[in-house]
Amino acid sequence: MYISLFFTATFSFFILIVLISYKFKEILLNHASKILIGIFMLAYFSILRWVPNIKDFINNENPSSISISRTFLLDLCPAMFVALSLVLVFDFKNKLLPYFSVAAFICGFITYIFVPITESYVVKDSSSLLDYKYLFIGTDANKMYFMMHYQLMLFGFIYFILTPKFKLITLFNISTGLFIYMLYVIFISRLYNVTQNATGLVEFDWSEYGEYSVLGSKFGNNIWLNSFIYIIVFSILCLLIRISIYPIIFTKKSILLKKELKKI
C-alpha cells in the first residue's frame, strides 16, 4: 500500500518539477548553478560509493569483480551518473546536456520503478521506504542504490525539459555513445577478468543471481544478442520520449505549461 502511495507522490512531484523548472529556468541553466549541482552529485557519489571501491581495488591484490566494476564504472547507471555530473560542470553551452539528460533520465527511471523488486529484501516492509539511511546512504552491500537512481531521474528530467534540443539525430548519437561505452566495458572486463556487474556484457549478469536475471530468463545468456537488444530497447525509449513526452511539454498547445511558456 505504502509503495503505491510512494510512486503516486513521485509522479505528482514530477509534475511540480516541470512547473518549477520553467519558473526558475534561468537560475537552473545558469552555469554556476549547474556547477554546484554537478559537484554535489560527484562528491556525493565519490564519498559514498566510488572512493571506497577504488581503495579496495588498489589495496587488494585480488579485488572482487564488483570492486573492479565500481572502480572503472562498468555498470551503466553509475557511469551515467558521473557523466551527467561532469557535463553539468563543464558543458558551458549546453551542447551535451540534451544527450546526457535524456539518457540519465531513462537509466534512473527504469531502475527506480523496479526498486521494490530489485531491493525486495529491503523494501518488503513498507516502513523501509521511510528509512532515511537506506534512502540517502543505502545498504552496506549497495551504497547509494536508491539515491543514485533517484538523482539520475530527477536531474535528468529537469535538464531534459530545460534544454529542448532533442532531435532525431540525438537518438543516433545516444545509441553510438552507448555502443562506444559497451566496447570500453568489454575491454576492461576482459583485461581484469570481471565476471559480474558489467552492464550485461558478462555471462553471469544474465544468470539467476545477476543484475539482468529477469531478462536472462526470457532471452537466455547470449551476451551479444542481449547487448543488441539492450541498445535497441534503450534507443526505442529515447524515441518514445521524443515523439510523446517532448511535444506535450514543448508545444505551446500544452495546457499544463501554456502560461509558463509565455513567461519565458
C-alpha positions in Angstrom: 0.0 0.0 0.0 2.7 2.5 1.0 4.7 1.7 -2.1 1.8 2.6 -4.3 1.4 5.9 -2.5 5.1 6.5 -2.7 5.1 6.2 -6.5 1.9 8.3 -6.8 3.6 11.0 -4.8 6.7 10.7 -7.0 4.6 11.2 -10.2 2.9 14.3 -8.7 6.4 15.6 -7.7 7.5 15.4 -11.4 4.5 17.5 -12.4 5.7 20.1 -9.9 9.2 19.8 -11.2 8.0 20.8 -14.7 6.3 23.9 -13.4 9.2 24.9 -11.1 11.8 24.2 -13.7 10.2 26.6 -16.1 9.7 29.2 -13.3 13.3 29.1 -12.4 14.7 28.2 -15.8 17.4 31.0 -15.8 18.7 30.0 -12.4 18.8 26.3 -13.2 20.6 26.9 -16.5 23.0 29.4 -15.0 26.4 27.8 -15.3 27.2 28.5 -11.6 24.1 26.6 -10.6 24.9 23.7 -12.8 28.5 23.6 -11.4 27.1 23.4 -7.9 24.7 20.6 -8.8 27.4 18.7 -10.7 29.9 19.0 -7.9 27.3 18.0 -5.3 26.4 14.9 -7.3 30.0 13.9 -8.0 31.1 14.5 -4.3 28.1 12.5 -3.0 28.8 9.6 -5.3 32.6 9.6 -4.7 32.4 9.7 -1.0 29.8 7.0 -0.5 30.5 4.7 -3.4 33.4 5.4 -5.7 36.4 6.1 -3.4 35.8 3.1 -1.1 35.9 0.7 -4.1 39.0 2.5 -5.6 40.8 1.9 -2.3 39.8 -1.7 -2.3 41.0 -2.1 -5.9 44.4 -0.5 -5.1 45.0 -2.2 -1.7 43.7 -5.7 -2.6 45.8 -8.0 -4.7 42.7 -9.9 -5.8 39.9 -7.4 -5.8 36.4 -8.7 -6.4 34.6 -8.2 -9.7 32.2 -5.8 -8.0 35.1 -3.6 -6.8 36.6 -3.6 -10.3 33.3 -2.8 -11.8 32.6 0.0 -9.5 36.1 1.4 -9.8 36.0 1.5 -13.6 32.3 2.4 -13.8 31.4 -0.8 -15.8 27.8 -0.6 -14.8 25.8 1.9 -16.9 23.9 3.8 -14.2 27.0 4.8 -12.1 28.8 5.7 -15.3 25.9 7.8 -16.5 25.7 9.4 -13.0 29.4 10.5 -13.2 29.0 11.6 -16.9 26.0 13.8 -16.1 27.8 15.3 -13.2 30.8 16.2 -15.4 28.6 17.5 -18.1 26.8 19.8 -15.7 30.2 21.2 -14.6 32.0 21.5 -17.9 29.3 21.9 -20.6 29.2 25.7 -20.7 27.0 26.0 -23.8 24.6 23.1 -23.1 25.7 21.2 -26.2 26.0 17.8 -24.5 23.3 18.3 -21.8 20.4 17.3 -24.1 22.0 14.0 -24.8 23.1 13.1 -21.3 19.9 14.4 -19.6 17.5 12.2 -21.5 19.8 9.1 -21.2 20.3 9.8 -17.5 16.5 10.1 -17.0 15.9 6.7 -18.7 18.7 5.0 -16.7 17.3 6.3 -13.5 13.6 5.8 -14.2 13.9 2.2 -15.4 15.8 1.2 -12.3 13.8 3.3 -9.9 10.4 1.8 -10.8 11.9 -1.7 -10.1 13.4 -0.8 -6.7 10.6 -2.8 -4.9 11.7 -5.9 -6.8 15.5 -5.5 -7.0 15.7 -4.4 -3.4 12.8 -6.6 -2.2 14.8 -7.7 0.8 15.0 -4.1 2.0 11.6 -2.7 1.0 9.3 -5.7 1.7 8.5 -3.9 5.0 6.7 -0.7 3.9 8.4 1.2 6.7 11.8 0.6 4.9 11.0 3.4 2.4 10.9 5.8 5.4 14.4 4.6 6.5 16.5 7.7 5.8 19.7 5.7 6.0 18.5 3.5 3.2 17.2 6.4 1.1 20.3 8.6 1.4 23.2 6.2 2.1 22.0 2.7 1.0 22.9 -0.7 2.4 26.4 -1.8 3.2 26.5 -4.0 0.1 25.0 -1.5 -2.2 25.7 2.1 -1.3 23.6 4.9 -2.7 21.5 2.5 -4.8 18.2 4.3 -4.3 19.5 7.9 -4.2 21.8 7.4 -7.2 19.0 6.4 -9.5 16.6 9.0 -8.0 19.1 11.8 -8.7 19.6 10.4 -12.3 15.8 10.5 -12.8 15.4 13.9 -11.1 18.2 15.9 -12.7 18.0 14.1 -16.0 14.3 15.0 -16.2 14.8 18.6 -15.1 17.6 19.3 -17.7 15.8 17.4 -20.4 12.8 19.7 -20.2 15.1 22.8 -19.9 17.2 22.1 -23.0 14.7 21.5 -25.8 17.2 20.5 -28.5 16.3 16.8 -28.7 16.2 16.0 -32.5 16.1 12.6 -34.1 19.9 12.8 -34.7 20.2 12.9 -30.9 18.8 9.3 -30.9 21.6 8.2 -33.2 24.3 10.0 -31.1 23.0 8.4 -27.9 23.0 4.9 -29.5 26.5 5.5 -30.8 27.7 6.7 -27.4 26.2 3.6 -25.7 27.9 1.4 -28.2 31.3 3.0 -27.5 30.7 2.7 -23.8 30.0 -1.0 -24.3 33.3 -1.5 -26.1 35.0 0.1 -23.1 33.2 -2.2 -20.7 34.2 -5.3 -22.8 37.8 -4.2 -22.9 38.1 -3.6 -19.1 36.1 -6.8 -18.3 38.5 -8.9 -20.4 41.5 -7.1 -19.0 40.6 -7.7 -15.4 38.5 -10.9 -15.8 35.4 -9.2 -14.5 32.6 -11.8 -14.1 29.6 -9.6 -12.9 28.1 -6.1 -12.9 29.3 -5.2 -16.3 26.2 -3.8 -18.0 25.2 -7.3 -19.2 28.4 -7.9 -21.1 29.4 -10.8 -19.0 27.5 -14.1 -18.8 26.9 -14.0 -15.0 24.8 -10.8 -15.4 22.1 -12.8 -17.1 22.2 -15.8 -14.8 19.8 -16.4 -11.9 21.5 -14.1 -9.5 22.8 -11.5 -12.0 21.5 -7.9 -12.3 19.7 -8.8 -15.6 18.4 -12.2 -14.4 14.7 -11.4 -15.2 15.7 -10.6 -18.9 18.1 -13.6 -18.9 15.3 -15.9 -18.0 13.5 -14.7 -21.1 16.3 -14.3 -23.6 19.0 -16.7 -22.3 22.6 -15.6 -21.6 23.7 -14.8 -25.2 25.8 -11.7 -24.4 25.9 -10.3 -27.9 22.3 -10.8 -28.7 21.2 -9.4 -25.3 23.5 -6.4 -25.7 22.0 -5.7 -29.1 18.5 -5.9 -27.6 19.7 -3.6 -24.8 20.8 -0.9 -27.2 17.6 -1.3 -29.3 15.3 -1.0 -26.2 17.2 2.0 -24.9 17.0 3.7 -28.3 13.3 2.9 -28.6 12.7 4.5 -25.2 14.6 7.6 -26.3 12.4 7.7 -29.4 9.2 7.3 -27.5 10.2 10.3 -25.3 11.0 12.2 -28.4 7.6 11.6 -30.0 5.4 11.7 -26.9 6.7 13.5 -23.8 8.7 16.0 -25.8 5.8 17.5 -27.9 3.5 17.6 -24.8 6.0 19.7 -22.9 7.4 21.9 -25.6 4.4 22.8 -27.8 2.6 26.0 -26.9 -0.6 24.0 -27.1 0.4 22.3 -23.9 -2.4 23.0 -21.4 -0.1 22.3 -18.5 2.6 24.8 -19.4 0.8 27.2 -21.7 1.0 30.1 -19.2 4.5 29.3 -18.1 5.9 29.2 -21.6 4.6 32.7 -22.3 6.7 34.0 -19.4 9.9 32.6 -20.7 
